[in-house]
């Protein structure tokens, strides 16, 4: 059963519209389940100013994209890849420390959602691909 917290995360659609204003854009599809996402990212002085997204996906991917679009604002590009690698370790190991700025992802990244990690990480993979990291 999907928790109310995940519904709440997915329902925050403040960044869920493409504006056709971006420095980086990418579309990515999850070959396992068919989820797809398109991102428009604006980078200025090596920091992310904004991330807009559009998905055709499950609620887990939508919740992840919504949360990520708010959390990576003002994050330095050089830190993103290492942060994301740390988060992905959660799917393989227990007791991994989540970087503090991504602590809200604990609601998504838990043992109840192990079989949905590919859906949850699709927005992360899209950011990495868009920024060519």
C-alpha positions, 0 to 999 in steps of 0.5 A: 500500500502506498503511504500518505507521505508519498501521495503528499510528495507527488501532489506537490506539482510546483515544478511539474511543468516544462517552460522551454527555458533551460541550459540542460534538457533530457528525456529518459525512460525506465526500460523496466516499467515504462516510466518516463521523465523530461527535465529542464534544468537551468545552471548558472555559475555551476549551481542549479537554479531550477529544475522543471519536470514532466513525467508519465510515470508511477507515483513513486517517480512523481514523488521523487521528481517533485522532491528532487526538483526542490532539493537540488536548487542552489546545489553545486554541480560537482557535489551532485554526482557524489550525493547521488552515488551515496543515495543509490548505495541505499538500494544495495546496503543498509545503514548508509548515511543519506546526505543531510540535504536529501534527508527527506528522501528517507520517506521514499528510500525505505525497505517497503519500496525496495522494488520501486528503487528504479522508479525512484531513481529515474529523476536522479539518473535524468539529472546525471544524464542532462548534466553529463556527469 
